[in-house]
Amino acid sequence: MTAARYDLIIDQGADFALQLTVKEDGSAKNISASSWSIRAQLRSTLEATGPQAFTTSKVDGENGVISMSLPHATSTAMTAGTYKYDLELYDSSGDTQVIRLLQGTATIRREVTR
């Protein structure tokens, strides 16, 4: 499966959240098993060290619903600009299977009120 491209706009100093449903062959993928985990990171460049991690969770694993978020305290501390990100579903029992779900750019828009 090829990752979908989805570009994000995140307002600096504000909470950000994205909820999506993982599907396989047109149907919601059951990811309720404890071995399925989710991870997502932002980096200023693909090669940059010190990534910023999104908070990820299963909202409804049986129906493939997951959440990716960035709290306002984290976005406040980030420099405005364009970052690269991706979101992966993986088998945490040994990384035997990794599925990149989304990838793209995340633009942090500078806040005015602070």
Secondary structure, DSSP 8 states (H G I E B T S, - for coil): ---EE--EEEETTS-EEEEEE-EETTEE----STTEEEEEEEESSTT-SS-EE-EEEEEEGGGTEEEEEE-HHHHHHS-SEEEEEEEEEEETTTT--EEEEEEEEEEEE--S--
